[in-house]
Amino acid sequence: MQLIPVGDAEKPRNQFPPVTVGDTLIGEDDIAREMQHHPAEEVAEAWHEAARSLVIRELLLQQASRLKLDAIADEEERIARVLELELNVPDPTEDDCERFYNANPARFRSPTLMAVSHILLAAAPDDVQERLRQEEAGQQLLSSLIEGRSRFAELAKQYSACESRHQGGSLGQISKGQTVDEFERPVLSLEEGLNPELIETRYGWHIVRIDQRIDGQQLPYEHVKPQVQQYLRESVTRRACRQYLQILAADTGVKGVDLELPDSPLMQ
């Protein structure tokens, strides 16, 4: 899935409705410049995200003027001061934290560690014929390993396109977030031993062996309490900011863009 670098794209004039915040018009040129910070699959999606971001900024700057904060020269500081004055975000209670910890045990585990070896049969993502050929070759190599006719390290050295072939295919110890998602997701679910199925990624086909698996353990509440507090505080802040922006938009009047957001861009 390729993202369109919409910041460099030529946008047809009048393709989108005019965007206003109260009596202030958000200029097309300003939206076009902002689009470079919102890459998307479609130009319309990037335009909408860029316009929404500028509308939120304008809402808060106008509120800063109403609060007589124009003496603060830096706009970012002015916006931060508005949120500091206007948002009332209570700290999570101990009960809130313990309830969240108990309801989400999977969030608070030490990472599962895996010692992994693989044989990469490389093929470009768009080379259909080569991917089919390498898949067939991988099935033959995998059968040879399952039947005990070959040794993993020898096949890795001979066939693998990965530099790990020099270590018998060993990738060493990995955990979540250290490899590409399409490799990591299936691999982290495997038990020790040779995986009887090939794994496909953008790089080609992988024969995978799990040499060691050390499952993560539940972390004690006291150990993760600061993390829980921070998560809940940020979650409440995002909700409060979203509600505050919706109130500002209703009071000020916003036209030309939808402000119904799951989370405010300011809080991401």
Contacts in CASP RR format, 6 or more apart in sequence:
PFRMAT RR
TARGET T0000
AUTHOR 0000-0000-0000
METHOD contacts of the structure
MODEL  1
MQLIPVGDAEKPRNQFPPVTVGDTLIGEDDIAREMQHHPAEEVAEAWHEA
ARSLVIRELLLQQASRLKLDAIADEEERIARVLELELNVPDPTEDDCERF
YNANPARFRSPTLMAVSHILLAAAPDDVQERLRQEEAGQQLLSSLIEGRS
RFAELAKQYSACESRHQGGSLGQISKGQTVDEFERPVLSLEEGLNPELIE
TRYGWHIVRIDQRIDGQQLPYEHVKPQVQQYLRESVTRRACRQYLQILAA
DTGVKGVDLELPDSPLMQ
1 41 0 8 1.000
2 41 0 8 1.000
3 39 0 8 1.000
3 40 0 8 1.000
3 41 0 8 1.000
4 39 0 8 1.000
4 40 0 8 1.000
4 41 0 8 1.000
4 42 0 8 1.000
4 43 0 8 1.000
4 46 0 8 1.000
5 36 0 8 1.000
5 39 0 8 1.000
6 35 0 8 1.000
6 36 0 8 1.000
6 38 0 8 1.000
6 39 0 8 1.000
6 40 0 8 1.000
6 43 0 8 1.000
6 46 0 8 1.000
6 47 0 8 1.000
7 32 0 8 1.000
7 33 0 8 1.000
7 35 0 8 1.000
7 36 0 8 1.000
7 39 0 8 1.000
7 46 0 8 1.000
8 36 0 8 1.000
9 35 0 8 1.000
9 43 0 8 1.000
11 28 0 8 1.000
11 32 0 8 1.000
11 35 0 8 1.000
11 43 0 8 1.000
11 47 0 8 1.000
13 28 0 8 1.000
15 44 0 8 1.000
15 47 0 8 1.000
16 28 0 8 1.000
16 31 0 8 1.000
16 44 0 8 1.000
16 47 0 8 1.000
16 51 0 8 1.000
16 256 0 8 1.000
17 255 0 8 1.000
17 256 0 8 1.000
18 25 0 8 1.000
18 255 0 8 1.000
18 256 0 8 1.000
19 25 0 8 1.000
19 26 0 8 1.000
19 27 0 8 1.000
19 31 0 8 1.000
19 51 0 8 1.000
19 54 0 8 1.000
19 55 0 8 1.000
19 254 0 8 1.000
19 255 0 8 1.000
19 256 0 8 1.000
19 257 0 8 1.000
20 26 0 8 1.000
20 253 0 8 1.000
20 254 0 8 1.000
20 255 0 8 1.000
20 256 0 8 1.000
21 55 0 8 1.000
21 58 0 8 1.000
21 59 0 8 1.000
21 62 0 8 1.000
21 252 0 8 1.000
21 253 0 8 1.000
21 254 0 8 1.000
22 62 0 8 1.000
22 252 0 8 1.000
22 253 0 8 1.000
22 254 0 8 1.000
24 58 0 8 1.000
24 62 0 8 1.000
26 51 0 8 1.000
26 54 0 8 1.000
26 55 0 8 1.000
26 58 0 8 1.000
30 54 0 8 1.000
31 47 0 8 1.000
31 50 0 8 1.000
31 51 0 8 1.000
31 54 0 8 1.000
32 50 0 8 1.000
34 50 0 8 1.000
34 51 0 8 1.000
34 53 0 8 1.000
34 54 0 8 1.000
35 43 0 8 1.000
35 46 0 8 1.000
35 47 0 8 1.000
35 49 0 8 1.000
35 50 0 8 1.000
37 50 0 8 1.000
37 53 0 8 1.000
38 46 0 8 1.000
38 49 0 8 1.000
38 50 0 8 1.000
38 53 0 8 1.000
39 46 0 8 1.000
40 46 0 8 1.000
40 49 0 8 1.000
48 257 0 8 1.000
48 258 0 8 1.000
49 265 0 8 1.000
51 256 0 8 1.000
51 257 0 8 1.000
52 257 0 8 1.000
52 258 0 8 1.000
52 259 0 8 1.000
52 261 0 8 1.000
52 265 0 8 1.000
53 265 0 8 1.000
55 249 0 8 1.000
55 254 0 8 1.000
55 257 0 8 1.000
55 259 0 8 1.000
56 245 0 8 1.000
56 259 0 8 1.000
56 264 0 8 1.000
56 265 0 8 1.000
56 266 0 8 1.000
57 75 0 8 1.000
57 79 0 8 1.000
59 245 0 8 1.000
59 248 0 8 1.000
59 249 0 8 1.000
59 252 0 8 1.000
59 254 0 8 1.000
60 78 0 8 1.000
60 79 0 8 1.000
60 82 0 8 1.000
60 83 0 8 1.000
60 248 0 8 1.000
60 266 0 8 1.000
61 75 0 8 1.000
61 78 0 8 1.000
61 79 0 8 1.000
62 252 0 8 1.000
63 82 0 8 1.000
63 86 0 8 1.000
63 248 0 8 1.000
64 70 0 8 1.000
64 72 0 8 1.000
64 78 0 8 1.000
64 79 0 8 1.000
64 81 0 8 1.000
64 82 0 8 1.000
67 82 0 8 1.000
67 85 0 8 1.000
67 86 0 8 1.000
69 78 0 8 1.000
69 81 0 8 1.000
69 82 0 8 1.000
70 78 0 8 1.000
72 78 0 8 1.000
72 81 0 8 1.000
79 266 0 8 1.000
83 241 0 8 1.000
83 244 0 8 1.000
83 266 0 8 1.000
86 244 0 8 1.000
87 237 0 8 1.000
87 240 0 8 1.000
87 241 0 8 1.000
87 244 0 8 1.000
88 240 0 8 1.000
89 233 0 8 1.000
89 236 0 8 1.000
89 237 0 8 1.000
89 240 0 8 1.000
90 236 0 8 1.000
91 229 0 8 1.000
91 233 0 8 1.000
92 100 0 8 1.000
92 228 0 8 1.000
92 229 0 8 1.000
92 232 0 8 1.000
92 233 0 8 1.000
92 236 0 8 1.000
96 232 0 8 1.000
97 225 0 8 1.000
97 228 0 8 1.000
97 229 0 8 1.000
97 232 0 8 1.000
98 221 0 8 1.000
100 228 0 8 1.000
100 231 0 8 1.000
100 232 0 8 1.000
101 108 0 8 1.000
101 221 0 8 1.000
101 224 0 8 1.000
101 225 0 8 1.000
101 228 0 8 1.000
105 218 0 8 1.000
108 218 0 8 1.000
108 219 0 8 1.000
108 221 0 8 1.000
108 224 0 8 1.000
108 227 0 8 1.000
108 228 0 8 1.000
109 216 0 8 1.000
109 217 0 8 1.000
109 218 0 8 1.000
109 219 0 8 1.000
110 216 0 8 1.000
110 217 0 8 1.000
110 219 0 8 1.000
111 175 0 8 1.000
111 176 0 8 1.000
111 216 0 8 1.000
112 175 0 8 1.000
112 176 0 8 1.000
112 188 0 8 1.000
112 213 0 8 1.000
112 214 0 8 1.000
112 215 0 8 1.000
112 216 0 8 1.000
113 173 0 8 1.000
113 174 0 8 1.000
113 175 0 8 1.000
113 212 0 8 1.000
113 213 0 8 1.000
113 214 0 8 1.000
113 216 0 8 1.000
114 173 0 8 1.000
114 174 0 8 1.000
114 175 0 8 1.000
114 187 0 8 1.000
114 188 0 8 1.000
114 190 0 8 1.000
114 210 0 8 1.000
114 212 0 8 1.000
114 213 0 8 1.000
114 214 0 8 1.000
115 170 0 8 1.000
115 172 0 8 1.000
115 173 0 8 1.000
115 210 0 8 1.000
115 211 0 8 1.000
115 212 0 8 1.000
115 213 0 8 1.000
116 170 0 8 1.000
116 171 0 8 1.000
116 172 0 8 1.000
116 173 0 8 1.000
116 174 0 8 1.000
116 187 0 8 1.000
116 208 0 8 1.000
116 209 0 8 1.000
116 210 0 8 1.000
116 211 0 8 1.000
117 152 0 8 1.000
117 156 0 8 1.000
117 164 0 8 1.000
117 168 0 8 1.000
117 169 0 8 1.000
117 170 0 8 1.000
117 171 0 8 1.000
117 172 0 8 1.000
117 208 0 8 1.000
117 209 0 8 1.000
117 211 0 8 1.000
118 156 0 8 1.000
118 160 0 8 1.000
118 162 0 8 1.000
118 164 0 8 1.000
118 169 0 8 1.000
118 171 0 8 1.000
118 206 0 8 1.000
118 207 0 8 1.000
118 208 0 8 1.000
118 209 0 8 1.000
119 138 0 8 1.000
119 141 0 8 1.000
119 152 0 8 1.000
119 155 0 8 1.000
119 156 0 8 1.000
119 159 0 8 1.000
119 160 0 8 1.000
119 162 0 8 1.000
119 165 0 8 1.000
119 169 0 8 1.000
119 206 0 8 1.000
119 207 0 8 1.000
120 160 0 8 1.000
120 161 0 8 1.000
120 162 0 8 1.000
120 164 0 8 1.000
120 203 0 8 1.000
120 204 0 8 1.000
120 205 0 8 1.000
120 206 0 8 1.000
121 134 0 8 1.000
121 135 0 8 1.000
121 137 0 8 1.000
121 138 0 8 1.000
121 141 0 8 1.000
121 159 0 8 1.000
121 160 0 8 1.000
121 161 0 8 1.000
121 204 0 8 1.000
121 205 0 8 1.000
121 206 0 8 1.000
121 207 0 8 1.000
122 134 0 8 1.000
122 161 0 8 1.000
122 203 0 8 1.000
122 204 0 8 1.000
123 130 0 8 1.000
123 131 0 8 1.000
123 133 0 8 1.000
123 134 0 8 1.000
123 203 0 8 1.000
123 204 0 8 1.000
123 205 0 8 1.000
124 130 0 8 1.000
124 131 0 8 1.000
125 131 0 8 1.000
125 202 0 8 1.000
125 204 0 8 1.000
131 204 0 8 1.000
131 205 0 8 1.000
134 204 0 8 1.000
134 205 0 8 1.000
135 198 0 8 1.000
135 200 0 8 1.000
135 205 0 8 1.000
137 159 0 8 1.000
138 198 0 8 1.000
138 205 0 8 1.000
138 207 0 8 1.000
139 198 0 8 1.000
141 150 0 8 1.000
141 155 0 8 1.000
141 159 0 8 1.000
141 207 0 8 1.000
142 194 0 8 1.000
142 196 0 8 1.000
142 197 0 8 1.000
142 198 0 8 1.000
142 207 0 8 1.000
144 150 0 8 1.000
144 155 0 8 1.000
145 152 0 8 1.000
145 155 0 8 1.000
145 194 0 8 1.000
145 207 0 8 1.000
146 194 0 8 1.000
146 196 0 8 1.000
152 168 0 8 1.000
152 169 0 8 1.000
152 194 0 8 1.000
152 207 0 8 1.000
152 209 0 8 1.000
153 168 0 8 1.000
153 169 0 8 1.000
155 207 0 8 1.000
156 164 0 8 1.000
156 165 0 8 1.000
156 168 0 8 1.000
156 169 0 8 1.000
157 165 0 8 1.000
157 166 0 8 1.000
157 168 0 8 1.000
157 169 0 8 1.000
159 165 0 8 1.000
160 169 0 8 1.000
161 203 0 8 1.000
162 169 0 8 1.000
164 170 0 8 1.000
164 171 0 8 1.000
170 211 0 8 1.000
171 179 0 8 1.000
174 184 0 8 1.000
174 187 0 8 1.000
176 184 0 8 1.000
176 188 0 8 1.000
177 184 0 8 1.000
178 184 0 8 1.000
179 187 0 8 1.000
180 201 0 8 1.000
180 202 0 8 1.000
180 203 0 8 1.000
182 200 0 8 1.000
182 201 0 8 1.000
182 202 0 8 1.000
183 199 0 8 1.000
183 201 0 8 1.000
183 206 0 8 1.000
186 199 0 8 1.000
187 199 0 8 1.000
187 208 0 8 1.000
187 210 0 8 1.000
190 208 0 8 1.000
190 210 0 8 1.000
190 213 0 8 1.000
191 210 0 8 1.000
191 213 0 8 1.000
192 210 0 8 1.000
192 211 0 8 1.000
192 212 0 8 1.000
192 213 0 8 1.000
193 209 0 8 1.000
193 210 0 8 1.000
193 211 0 8 1.000
194 207 0 8 1.000
194 208 0 8 1.000
194 209 0 8 1.000
195 207 0 8 1.000
195 208 0 8 1.000
195 209 0 8 1.000
195 210 0 8 1.000
198 205 0 8 1.000
198 206 0 8 1.000
198 207 0 8 1.000
199 205 0 8 1.000
199 206 0 8 1.000
199 208 0 8 1.000
200 206 0 8 1.000
221 228 0 8 1.000
234 267 0 8 1.000
237 267 0 8 1.000
238 263 0 8 1.000
238 264 0 8 1.000
238 267 0 8 1.000
241 264 0 8 1.000
241 266 0 8 1.000
241 267 0 8 1.000
242 261 0 8 1.000
242 263 0 8 1.000
242 264 0 8 1.000
242 267 0 8 1.000
245 259 0 8 1.000
245 261 0 8 1.000
245 264 0 8 1.000
246 259 0 8 1.000
249 259 0 8 1.000
END
